[in-house]
Amino acid sequence: MKRLFPLLFTLGAIGTLSAQPTWADDISCIVYKHCSNCHNDFGVAPFNLMSYDEVFASRFAVESAVVNKNMPPWMPDQEYAPMAYANVLSAEEIQLISDWVAAGAPEGNPADAPEPPVFETEMEIPDADWTITTDEFTVPNNSSDLYKCFVVQTNFAEDRYITAMEILPSNRNIVHHVLIYEDISNDPIEEDNDDPNVGFECYSTPPTNSPTSNLIGEWVPGSTARYLPEGTGIKIPAGTNIIIQVHYPEGTSGQSDFTTVNMNFTTDPNVREIYNDQLLDHLENIDNFLIIFPYTTPTFHEEYTVPYDMSLISVFPHAHLICERMWSYAELPNGDIINLVDIPKWDFNWQGFYHYPQPIFVPEGTKLHGYAKYDNTPDNPNNPNNPPQLVTLGEATTDEMMLFFYSFMEYQPGDENIMIYDISSDGVNDACSNSVGIYDIDEKVGISIFPNPVMDGGLNVDIAGEIAPGTEIEITDVTGRVILKTVCDSDRRITLPNGAGNGMYFARLIENGVQVSKTQKITVLK
């Protein structure tokens, strides 16, 4: 069974909560949906949170982590730029956990608790269409960072398009990053044949030593499997080679590692190609050399002009230990601003692609802006140098970088209406499903919203079926924050609050505390 996807948003348990929350009735679903996907026998977390006894033993640490919003480790600011699959706790869920711990963390009736999710492997894609595993490599005596490239020939007779990919280093403690490239030339094979050891060393730009290499995937600490929107894929040309570049930092001598890559492909003949590129980087379009002097907190800026109409799918900011914050936005030709991502508390250990709920249209001439603030002072707990030292651009972990990778496709009319995510089945026991707003439920009444997209903040609600007096319509943003809740006993016109900016929202009907309609997605474009 695949590992849980991070959920888009939660609304807290639906129904009337008891004055004293219990594990069985209230806490188990929160843990299973937000914590257990990492805290299991095959997960990246150092201890399990799969049962009442395990959570009870760590209850104070769990409470502290969620109250301080250190866990779940979701880095983007959802209010700045909403992301799909956002593994964030609502204020109600955090309060439930605090109240539960304060009450002594009672178990309640064990028979009322849902079955925990099942994790049978560390892989999220255990039944992949194609799996690559490199030979095991033992790091030699390295007094500096080592970059090794491993080549795999595909021998594919025709082009293939990746729809899902996961990258699994066997020894994550010694791997700084993994980059996956495809390369139709024979240059990497020749380099591999010329090197008597496993793989070959690769330090140049591009990282494979070959100018025809195209980036198709990345792994850094905190990364999980990547799934692409339906009908799209990353191209692997017929007969191309796969190059896996692995960065082993200084101090990993004598330790061994191998890398496994799982890929799923599409059979759709009309698949649209998705491209990955570091459109904002520290060489081509930065406003100054990336030099960070001791005891300084500088901010750097990068800018890129979009050469043709694009639909942005996701973004992947990357930096090292000195970084404090990274953020990016798009400046449209008419001067409008679209926020793209903000990581207000940068953490080197948690990085990856962040997916937009729907593709973002950026027309030709749009300027992409990226900013990064660095803290090279003793106040930065992650600073590798004490006292602080001069830090410059470089590949070592103790150096710095400033990259914004974007995934995008050539724009087609209607891209804005594509739903990138699908969490209709995520492995959580059905007993937990009513605490998540966009799960299918037993529909008592139908609800439709129009116009959709909403252009002026006003929308019409059409109800099909009988509802009780006092039934409310509840509209939330992607973080689960309720932006509007009002009685809606019949069809009516509703105006969203002025603070409801562009983005995606969700509407549902609540009758006596119970959801009685399927959740409807609303796109706001003012």
C-alpha positions as CSV (number, residue, x, y, z in Angstrom):
1,M,0.0,0.0,0.0
2,K,1.3,3.4,-0.9
3,R,2.3,5.9,1.7
4,L,-0.2,8.7,2.5
5,F,-0.2,11.8,0.4
6,P,-0.1,15.0,2.4
7,L,-3.6,16.3,2.6
8,L,-4.8,19.6,1.0
9,F,-6.6,20.8,4.1
10,T,-8.5,19.6,7.1
11,L,-11.4,21.1,9.0
12,G,-11.2,19.2,12.3
13,A,-13.6,16.4,13.2
14,I,-17.1,17.0,12.2
15,G,-19.8,16.6,14.7
16,T,-20.3,17.5,18.3
17,L,-17.1,17.0,20.2
18,S,-17.1,15.9,23.8
19,A,-15.7,18.3,26.4
20,Q,-12.8,16.0,26.9
21,P,-11.2,14.7,23.7
22,T,-10.1,11.2,23.5
23,W,-7.7,9.3,21.3
24,A,-10.4,7.0,19.9
25,D,-12.9,9.8,19.0
26,D,-10.7,12.8,18.2
27,I,-6.9,12.4,18.1
28,S,-6.3,9.2,16.2
29,C,-7.6,10.5,12.9
30,I,-5.5,13.7,13.2
31,V,-2.4,11.6,13.8
32,Y,-3.1,9.1,11.1
33,K,-3.7,11.8,8.5
34,H,-0.8,14.2,9.4
35,C,1.8,12.2,11.2
36,S,1.9,8.5,10.5
37,N,3.0,8.8,6.9
38,C,6.4,9.7,8.2
39,H,6.3,8.2,11.7
40,N,6.1,4.5,10.8
41,D,8.5,1.6,10.4
42,F,9.4,2.6,6.8
43,G,9.1,6.4,7.2
44,V,11.8,9.1,7.6
45,A,10.9,10.0,11.1
46,P,13.0,8.6,14.0
47,F,10.1,7.1,16.0
48,N,6.6,5.7,15.3
49,L,3.2,7.4,15.8
50,M,1.0,4.5,14.8
51,S,-0.8,3.6,18.0
52,Y,-2.3,5.1,21.2
53,D,0.6,3.8,23.3
54,E,3.2,5.3,20.9
55,V,1.5,8.7,20.8
56,F,0.8,8.7,24.5
57,A,4.5,8.1,25.2
58,S,5.4,11.1,23.0
59,R,2.4,13.3,23.9
60,F,4.3,16.2,25.3
61,A,6.7,16.3,22.4
62,V,3.8,16.0,19.9
63,E,1.9,18.9,21.6
64,S,5.0,21.1,21.6
65,A,5.8,20.4,17.9
66,V,2.3,21.2,16.7
67,V,1.7,24.2,18.9
68,N,5.0,25.7,17.7
69,K,4.1,24.6,14.2
70,N,7.3,22.7,13.7
71,M,5.3,19.7,12.8
72,P,4.0,18.6,10.4
73,P,6.9,19.9,8.4
74,W,5.1,22.0,5.8
75,M,7.3,24.9,4.9
76,P,5.4,27.2,2.4
77,D,3.2,30.0,3.8
78,Q,-0.3,28.9,2.6
79,E,-1.7,32.5,2.9
80,Y,1.0,33.9,0.6
81,A,0.5,31.2,-2.1
82,P,-1.8,28.2,-1.5
83,M,-0.3,24.9,-2.4
84,A,-1.9,21.5,-3.0
85,Y,-1.3,18.6,-0.7
86,A,-0.6,21.0,2.2
87,N,0.0,19.0,5.3
88,V,-1.1,21.6,7.8
89,L,-3.1,21.4,11.0
90,S,-6.1,23.6,11.5
91,A,-6.3,25.8,14.6
92,E,-9.1,23.5,15.8
93,E,-6.9,20.4,15.4
94,I,-4.0,22.0,17.3
95,Q,-6.4,23.0,20.1
96,L,-7.8,19.4,20.2
97,I,-4.3,18.0,20.7
98,S,-3.5,20.5,23.5
99,D,-6.8,19.8,25.2
100,W,-6.2,16.1,25.0
101,V,-2.8,16.3,26.6
102,A,-4.0,18.6,29.3
103,A,-6.8,16.1,30.1
104,G,-4.2,13.3,30.6
105,A,-4.4,12.0,27.1
106,P,-7.3,9.6,27.6
107,E,-7.7,6.7,25.2
108,G,-11.5,6.5,25.2
109,N,-13.1,3.3,24.0
110,P,-10.5,1.5,21.9
111,A,-13.3,-0.1,19.8
112,D,-14.3,3.4,18.5
113,A,-10.8,4.1,17.1
114,P,-10.2,3.6,13.4
115,E,-7.7,1.1,12.1
116,P,-4.3,2.7,11.6
117,P,-3.0,3.0,8.0
118,V,-0.8,0.2,6.7
119,F,2.7,0.8,5.5
120,E,4.4,-2.2,3.9
121,T,7.4,-0.5,2.3
122,E,9.4,2.7,2.4
123,M,8.4,3.1,-1.2
124,E,5.4,5.3,-2.2
125,I,5.4,3.7,-5.7
126,P,6.1,0.0,-4.9
127,D,4.6,-1.3,-8.2
128,A,6.4,1.1,-10.5
129,D,6.3,0.7,-14.3
130,W,10.1,1.0,-14.3
131,T,12.7,0.8,-11.5
132,I,16.4,1.8,-11.7
133,T,18.8,0.7,-9.0
134,T,22.5,1.8,-9.2
135,D,25.4,-0.3,-8.1
136,E,26.4,0.1,-4.5
137,F,29.1,2.8,-4.1
138,T,31.5,3.2,-1.2
139,V,32.7,6.7,-0.7
140,P,36.5,6.8,-0.8
141,N,38.6,9.0,1.5
142,N,37.0,12.4,0.6
143,S,38.5,15.5,2.1
144,S,36.0,17.6,0.0
145,D,32.6,17.1,-1.5
146,L,32.3,14.3,-4.1
147,Y,29.9,14.2,-7.1
148,K,29.3,10.9,-8.7
149,C,27.3,10.2,-11.8
150,F,25.8,6.7,-12.5
151,V,24.5,5.9,-16.1
152,V,21.6,3.6,-16.9
153,Q,20.7,2.9,-20.6
154,T,16.9,2.9,-21.1
155,N,16.9,1.1,-24.5
156,F,13.3,2.4,-25.0
157,A,12.1,1.9,-28.5
158,E,9.8,4.9,-28.3
159,D,9.3,8.1,-26.2
160,R,7.9,7.7,-22.8
161,Y,6.3,10.2,-20.4
162,I,6.8,10.1,-16.7
163,T,3.7,10.6,-14.6
164,A,5.2,9.8,-11.2
165,M,8.7,9.4,-9.8
166,E,10.3,8.7,-6.5
167,I,14.0,8.8,-5.7
168,L,15.3,6.7,-2.8
169,P,18.9,6.9,-1.6
170,S,19.7,3.9,0.6
171,N,21.8,5.9,3.0
172,R,20.1,9.3,3.4
173,N,22.6,10.3,6.1
174,I,25.4,10.7,3.5
175,V,23.5,12.1,0.5
176,H,23.3,15.9,0.0
177,H,21.1,15.7,-3.1
178,V,20.3,13.5,-6.1
179,L,19.6,14.9,-9.6
180,I,18.1,12.8,-12.4
181,Y,18.8,13.7,-16.0
182,E,18.1,12.2,-19.4
183,D,20.7,12.5,-22.1
184,I,20.4,11.2,-25.7
185,S,24.2,11.5,-26.3
186,N,26.8,8.8,-25.6
187,D,29.1,11.2,-23.7
188,P,28.1,10.0,-20.2
189,I,28.5,6.4,-21.3
190,E,32.0,7.1,-22.6
191,E,32.9,8.9,-19.3
192,D,31.6,6.0,-17.3
193,N,33.6,3.5,-19.4
194,D,36.8,5.6,-18.9
195,D,36.4,5.6,-15.1
196,P,37.6,2.3,-13.6
197,N,35.4,2.8,-10.5
198,V,31.6,2.6,-10.2
199,G,30.2,5.7,-12.0
200,F,32.3,8.7,-12.9
201,E,33.1,12.0,-11.2
202,C,31.1,14.9,-12.5
203,Y,31.7,18.5,-11.3
204,S,31.2,20.7,-14.2
205,T,28.2,22.7,-15.5
206,P,26.0,21.0,-16.4
207,P,26.3,18.5,-13.6
208,T,26.6,15.5,-15.8
209,N,29.5,16.9,-17.8
210,S,27.3,16.8,-20.9
211,P,25.6,19.8,-22.5
212,T,22.7,17.7,-23.9
213,S,21.5,16.6,-20.4
214,N,17.9,17.6,-19.4
215,L,16.8,17.6,-15.8
216,I,13.8,15.3,-15.1
217,G,13.9,14.8,-11.3
218,E,15.5,15.8,-8.0
219,W,15.8,14.6,-4.4
220,V,16.9,16.6,-1.4
221,P,16.3,16.0,2.3
222,G,12.6,15.9,2.9
223,S,11.6,15.0,-0.6
224,T,8.8,12.6,-1.3
225,A,7.4,11.0,-4.5
226,R,6.3,13.4,-7.2
227,Y,3.0,13.0,-9.1
228,L,2.2,15.0,-12.2
229,P,-1.3,16.3,-13.3
230,E,-3.4,13.9,-15.3
231,G,-2.7,14.2,-19.0
232,T,0.8,15.5,-18.5
233,G,4.2,13.9,-18.3
234,I,8.0,14.5,-18.4
235,K,9.5,13.2,-21.6
236,I,12.1,10.5,-21.8
237,P,13.1,10.3,-25.5
238,A,13.5,6.9,-27.1
239,G,17.0,5.4,-26.6
240,T,18.1,8.0,-24.1
241,N,20.2,7.4,-21.1
242,I,19.4,8.2,-17.5
243,I,22.1,9.9,-15.5
244,I,21.9,9.9,-11.7
245,Q,24.1,12.5,-10.1
246,V,24.7,12.0,-6.3
247,H,26.4,14.5,-4.1
248,Y,28.3,13.0,-1.2
249,P,29.5,15.7,1.3
250,E,32.9,15.9,2.9
251,G,33.2,13.5,5.9
252,T,31.3,10.5,4.4
253,S,34.4,8.4,3.7
254,G,33.9,4.6,4.0
255,Q,30.2,4.7,3.9
256,S,28.1,3.0,1.2
257,D,25.0,4.0,-0.7
258,F,23.0,3.1,-3.8
259,T,20.0,4.9,-5.3
260,T,16.7,3.5,-6.4
261,V,14.4,5.4,-8.8
262,N,10.8,4.3,-9.4
263,M,8.8,5.7,-12.4
264,N,5.3,5.4,-13.7
265,F,4.5,6.2,-17.3
266,T,1.4,7.2,-19.2
267,T,-0.1,5.6,-22.3
268,D,-2.1,8.7,-23.3
269,P,-1.1,9.5,-26.9
270,N,-2.1,13.2,-26.3
271,V,0.1,13.7,-23.3
272,R,1.4,17.3,-22.7
273,E,5.0,17.7,-21.9
274,I,6.1,19.2,-18.6
275,Y,9.5,20.9,-18.4
276,N,11.7,21.4,-15.4
277,D,14.2,24.3,-15.3
278,Q,15.9,26.5,-12.8
279,L,14.5,29.7,-14.3
280,L,15.9,31.7,-11.4
281,D,19.4,30.9,-10.5
282,H,22.6,32.2,-8.9
283,L,24.6,32.4,-12.1
284,E,22.3,33.7,-14.9
285,N,20.0,36.3,-13.4
286,I,21.1,37.2,-9.9
287,D,21.5,40.9,-9.1
288,N,24.9,40.5,-7.4
289,F,27.5,37.8,-6.7
290,L,26.3,35.4,-4.0
291,I,28.8,36.5,-1.3
292,I,27.7,36.5,2.3
293,F,30.1,38.2,4.6
294,P,30.4,37.3,8.3
295,Y,27.9,38.9,10.7
296,T,25.7,40.1,7.9
297,T,22.1,39.3,6.8
298,P,21.9,40.2,3.1
299,T,19.0,39.7,0.7
300,F,19.6,38.8,-2.9
301,H,17.3,39.1,-5.9
302,E,16.9,37.2,-9.2
303,E,14.8,38.0,-12.2
304,Y,13.8,36.1,-15.3
305,T,11.5,37.2,-18.2
306,V,9.2,34.5,-19.5
307,P,9.7,34.1,-23.3
308,Y,6.3,32.5,-24.1
309,D,3.0,31.8,-22.5
310,M,3.4,29.3,-19.7
311,S,1.4,27.3,-17.2
312,L,3.3,26.9,-14.0
313,I,2.7,23.6,-12.3
314,S,5.1,23.7,-9.3
315,V,8.1,25.4,-7.7
316,F,11.1,24.1,-5.9
317,P,13.3,26.6,-4.0
318,H,16.8,25.4,-3.0
319,A,19.4,26.8,-0.7
320,H,21.7,25.6,2.0
321,L,22.3,26.3,5.8
322,I,22.9,30.0,5.8
323,C,19.5,30.8,4.2
324,E,16.8,32.2,6.3
325,R,13.9,32.8,3.9
326,M,13.1,32.3,0.2
327,W,10.2,33.7,-1.8
328,S,9.1,34.3,-5.4
329,Y,6.3,36.1,-7.3
330,A,5.4,36.8,-10.9
331,E,5.0,40.3,-12.2
332,L,2.6,40.2,-15.2
333,P,3.0,42.6,-18.2
334,N,0.0,44.6,-16.9
335,G,1.7,45.1,-13.5
336,D,-0.5,42.5,-11.6
337,I,1.4,40.4,-9.0
338,I,0.9,36.6,-8.5
339,N,2.5,35.2,-5.5
340,L,4.3,31.9,-6.2
341,V,5.9,30.7,-3.0
342,D,7.2,31.9,0.3
343,I,9.3,29.8,2.7
344,P,9.4,32.2,5.7
345,K,11.5,29.8,7.9
346,W,13.9,28.1,5.6
347,D,15.0,24.6,6.7
348,F,17.6,22.8,4.7
349,N,16.3,19.4,5.9
350,W,12.8,19.9,4.3
351,Q,12.8,20.8,0.6
352,G,11.0,19.7,-2.4
353,F,8.5,20.5,-5.2
354,Y,5.4,22.4,-4.1
355,H,2.5,22.0,-6.4
356,Y,-0.1,24.6,-7.2
357,P,-3.8,23.6,-6.8
358,Q,-4.3,24.6,-10.4
359,P,-1.8,25.7,-13.2
360,I,-0.9,29.4,-13.0
361,F,-1.0,31.2,-16.3
362,V,2.0,33.5,-16.8
363,P,1.9,35.2,-20.3
364,E,4.9,36.1,-22.4
365,G,6.8,39.0,-20.9
366,T,6.0,38.1,-17.3
367,K,8.9,38.7,-15.0
368,L,9.6,36.0,-12.4
369,H,11.2,37.4,-9.2
370,G,13.0,35.4,-6.6
371,Y,14.4,36.6,-3.3
372,A,16.5,34.9,-0.6
373,K,17.6,36.3,2.7
374,Y,20.7,34.9,4.5
375,D,21.8,35.0,8.1
376,N,25.5,34.6,8.5
377,T,25.5,35.5,12.2
378,P,25.7,33.5,15.5
379,D,21.9,34.0,15.8
380,N,21.5,31.4,13.0
381,P,21.4,28.0,14.8
382,N,22.1,26.2,11.5
383,N,25.3,28.3,10.7
384,P,28.0,25.7,10.2
385,N,30.8,28.1,11.2
386,N,31.5,29.4,14.7
387,P,32.5,32.1,14.6
388,P,30.9,33.0,11.2
389,Q,33.0,32.8,8.1
390,L,32.8,34.2,4.6
391,V,30.3,32.1,2.6
392,T,30.2,32.1,-1.2
393,L,28.5,30.3,-4.0
394,G,29.5,26.6,-4.2
395,E,28.4,23.0,-4.3
396,A,29.4,22.1,-0.7
397,T,26.8,22.1,2.0
398,T,28.8,24.8,3.9
399,D,28.7,26.9,0.7
400,E,25.4,28.6,-0.5
401,M,23.0,28.4,-3.4
402,M,20.0,30.3,-4.6
403,L,17.8,28.4,-7.1
404,F,14.2,28.3,-8.0
405,F,13.2,25.3,-10.1
406,Y,9.9,25.6,-11.9
407,S,7.8,22.9,-13.6
408,F,5.7,24.3,-16.4
409,M,4.1,23.5,-19.8
410,E,3.2,25.6,-22.8
411,Y,0.0,27.4,-22.1
412,Q,-3.3,26.2,-23.6
413,P,-6.6,28.0,-23.0
414,G,-8.4,26.3,-20.1
415,D,-5.2,25.3,-18.2
416,E,-6.4,27.4,-15.3
417,N,-9.3,25.0,-14.7
418,I,-7.1,21.9,-14.5
419,M,-7.1,20.4,-11.0
420,I,-3.5,19.3,-10.2
421,Y,-4.3,17.2,-7.2
422,D,-6.5,14.1,-6.6
423,I,-6.7,12.9,-3.0
424,S,-9.9,11.0,-3.4
425,S,-8.0,7.9,-2.1
426,D,-5.1,8.5,0.2
427,G,-4.9,5.3,2.3
428,V,-6.6,6.7,5.4
429,N,-9.3,4.5,6.9
430,D,-12.8,5.6,5.9
431,A,-13.6,6.2,9.5
432,C,-11.5,9.3,9.3
433,S,-12.9,10.6,6.0
434,N,-15.6,12.9,7.5
435,S,-12.9,15.1,9.1
436,V,-11.6,16.0,5.6
437,G,-13.7,18.4,3.6
438,I,-13.1,17.2,0.1
439,Y,-13.7,13.5,0.6
440,D,-16.8,11.9,-1.0
441,I,-19.5,11.4,1.6
442,D,-23.0,10.0,1.5
443,E,-24.6,12.9,-0.3
444,K,-27.9,14.0,1.2
445,V,-28.4,17.1,-0.9
446,G,-26.7,18.4,-4.0
447,I,-25.0,21.8,-4.2
448,S,-23.7,23.7,-7.2
449,I,-21.9,27.0,-7.4
450,F,-22.0,29.4,-10.3
451,P,-20.5,31.3,-11.9
452,N,-17.3,29.3,-11.4
453,P,-14.7,30.8,-11.6
454,V,-16.0,33.7,-9.5
455,M,-15.0,37.0,-11.1
456,D,-16.5,39.7,-8.8
457,G,-16.8,38.0,-5.4
458,G,-20.4,37.1,-5.9
459,L,-21.7,33.6,-6.4
460,N,-25.0,31.8,-6.6
461,V,-25.7,28.6,-4.6
462,D,-28.1,26.1,-6.1
463,I,-29.4,23.4,-3.7
464,A,-31.1,20.2,-4.8
465,G,-32.9,18.3,-2.1
466,E,-34.4,18.9,1.3
467,I,-32.4,20.5,4.1
468,A,-33.3,21.4,7.6
469,P,-33.9,25.0,8.8
470,G,-30.7,26.6,9.9
471,T,-28.5,24.6,7.5
472,E,-25.3,26.6,6.9
473,I,-23.0,27.0,3.9
474,E,-19.4,27.0,4.9
475,I,-16.6,28.3,2.6
476,T,-12.9,27.6,3.5
477,D,-9.6,28.4,1.9
478,V,-7.0,25.8,1.2
479,T,-5.6,25.9,4.7
480,G,-9.0,25.0,6.2
481,R,-9.6,28.5,7.5
482,V,-13.3,29.4,7.4
483,I,-13.8,32.6,5.5
484,L,-17.6,32.6,5.4
485,K,-20.3,30.7,7.3
486,T,-23.9,31.7,6.9
487,V,-27.4,30.1,7.0
488,C,-28.4,28.9,3.6
489,D,-31.8,27.2,3.9
490,S,-32.5,27.6,0.1
491,D,-30.9,28.8,-3.1
492,R,-29.4,32.2,-2.6
493,R,-26.8,34.7,-3.7
494,I,-23.6,35.0,-1.6
495,T,-20.8,37.6,-1.6
496,L,-17.4,36.6,-0.5
497,P,-15.5,38.7,2.0
498,N,-13.3,41.5,0.6
499,G,-10.3,39.6,1.9
500,A,-10.9,36.6,-0.3
501,G,-8.3,37.0,-2.9
502,N,-7.6,35.0,-6.0
503,G,-7.2,31.3,-5.5
504,M,-9.1,28.2,-4.7
505,Y,-11.8,27.8,-2.1
506,F,-14.2,25.0,-1.0
507,A,-17.9,25.2,-0.2
508,R,-20.1,22.6,1.7
509,L,-23.4,22.4,3.5
510,I,-23.5,21.7,7.2
511,E,-26.7,20.6,8.9
512,N,-26.6,20.3,12.7
513,G,-22.8,20.0,12.7
514,V,-22.8,17.3,10.0
515,Q,-21.7,17.7,6.4
516,V,-24.7,16.8,4.1
517,S,-23.3,17.8,0.6
518,K,-20.2,17.0,-1.3
519,T,-17.6,19.7,-1.2
520,Q,-17.5,21.9,-4.2
521,K,-14.4,23.6,-5.4
522,I,-14.5,27.4,-6.2
523,T,-12.0,29.3,-8.2
524,V,-11.8,33.1,-7.5
525,L,-10.4,35.3,-10.3
526,K,-11.0,39.0,-9.6
